[in-house]
């Protein structure tokens, strides 16, 4: 478990090969696991392999955060998942994951997301604007 009185050496990567089991474990250690198919490794494998951009945060060899996006890199990026291990939250890791995502997108590319209920108050602090026009058509 990290300590808050010492700076941590967190590495942010866009080229990491993330094992499905490691990703599922991270999602379970974050609040996002409540709304993702953590009991379906087959779906999770597709989520990871078909994302346009995956930024991961590592504390040593431990996966502690992920930002998973679907994007054209020019106009829009849908930030599908932002997950940070609960033991590492409130240390700027989510904010840095978003920064690292934005850094890899085109200058004018916007980021769009659907906030998890527990994170609804988090995004305005990072400069996101609320947009009430989101719609969903769920799969079977």
N, C-alpha and C positions, 0 to 999 in steps of 0.2 A: 504494500500500500504506500502511495507517495506521501511525502511530507510537504506541508505548505511553506515551511520556513527555509527550505533549501531550493535553489533553482534546479529544475530538471533539464536534462538533455533530451529533448524530444526531436526526433527526425521525421520530416514530412517528405513523402515520396509519391511520385506518380507512376512508378515503374515496378512496384512491388508485386510479386506473385502471391496473392492471398489465398490460402487454403480455405475451402468452403467451411470446414470445421472451425477455423480460427475466426472467420467472419461471423458465423452463427454464435459462437461464444461471446464475441464482442457485443453483438446486438442484444444478447441476453443480459449482459452486464450493463447495458444502457436501457433507458426507458423505451427505446424504439422497438425492442424485441416483443413488446406487447402488441404491436401492429404489423409485424412482418412474419412471413411463413417460416419461423425458426424450426418447425418440425418437418420441413420439406427441403432437404438438402438439394434435391433436383431443381427446384425453383430457385433456390439461392445460387446455385451454380450458374444458371442463366442470368440472374440479376448481376452477378459479378462479371461474367464474360461478355455480356452484351452492353454494358455501360460504355458510354463514350469517353468518360473521364472518371478515374477513381484516384482520389488523394487519400493516402493513409498516414496515420500518425503512429509512431513507434517509440516506446520507452525501452531501450535495449531491444530484445527480441520479442517483446510483448506488444501485440496490436492493441492500441488504446483508443483509436479514433478512425473514422472513415467519412469521407464525403463522396457520394456516388451520384454522378450526373449523366443525363442524356442531353446531348447538345449538337448544334451545327457549328459551334465555335465562332459564329459571326453575329447572329441576331439574338438567339435565346439559348439559355441553358436551364434545364429543369433539374434542380437539385432534389433528387428523389429521396436521398437519405443523408442525414447528418447524425452520426452516432458517436458518442464519447462515453467511454467506460465511466460508470458512476463514481468510482474512486478517483477519477482524474478531472471531474467536472469543476467548473468555476475557477479554472486556471488559464483561460484564454485559448484552449485547444480548439474548441469549436470555431471561435472567431478566426484563428489562424488557418484552419481547414478551409473556411470560406475564402480567406485572403489568397491561399494557395490555389484554390479553384479559379478565382477571378483572374489571377496572374497568368493563367494558362489559356484564358479565353481572349477573343478579340476585344479590342479597346471599347467598342460600343455594345458588346454583348451583355444583355441583361440576364440576371438570375431570377428564376421564378421557383417558388416552392409552396407546398402545402404544409403548414405548421402542425406538428403534433400538439394535442391539447395542452400538455404540460410545458411546451416550449413557446406558446403563443405570445408571451410577453418578452421573450428573448430577442426576437428578430428586429423589432423597432429600435432596440439599443444599438444594433449593427448597421442602421441606416435603411433597412427594408421598409417599404411602404405597404400598408394593408390594401388589398384589392378584394372586394366582396364578390367578384364575378367568376369565381372558380366553379367548375362543374365536373362531375365524375360520372362515368358509365362503367360500373364494375363488371369484371369478367365473371364467368360461371365459376 
